[in-house]
Amino acid sequence: MTRPGEPTVFLLDDDPAARQAIAAMTRSLEMPLEIVASADDFLDKFDPARPGCLVVEVHSPGIKGLELLEKLRAAGVFFAAVAVSAKADAAAAVRAMRAGAIDFLAKPLDEERLWSALQEALQRDAEYRRRQAQVERIRRRMERLNEGELAVLELMQAGKPNREIAESLKLSVRAVEVRRAKIMEKMKVSSLAELLRNVILLEFFS
């Protein structure tokens, strides 16, 4: 039984040999495996909050595995995936990688490459979730800034010193200093460099 928050390997492949190899690998990793019947089934059940990765046969029935990866990418959804195929198809490999696949493995699956690909996919998923949690913390802190503090922050981002900020906003230098201190406090940062890194991170991933 999968524990809440436990990474799961989702498998979309109707090839019995591939299923057996991947099931054996996930057992050795002590990781839950969830087999999905089709791309449509995966999309119906898909919950981006669930950590894990997807192993997908690119030529799966119904919506092809390639199309599934491309649908997720087009929707702006990150979900670490490993593409597999029984066909030596260079074009499919290129499409899969462009759609965000971590790796493209030919069948029969090589155990060492499969292990490496699963480990990398799960690591990428964990890193993505850590980053998203960080971005969400920054967003919540930014929402605490009032209109006046946001105006000062915008000019801070432009590299303006306190005197220029004061002139631009028709404030005293002391008032700007007070707002800057409030910004640093609310954003929970100890330096201007850290503040700007947080703002850039939020802008980049929003």
Summary of the structure (lengths in Angstrom):
residues: 206
radius of gyration: 23.3
end to end distance: 34.5
largest distance: 73.2
contacts: 597
relative contact order: 0.10
helix: 57%
strand: 12%
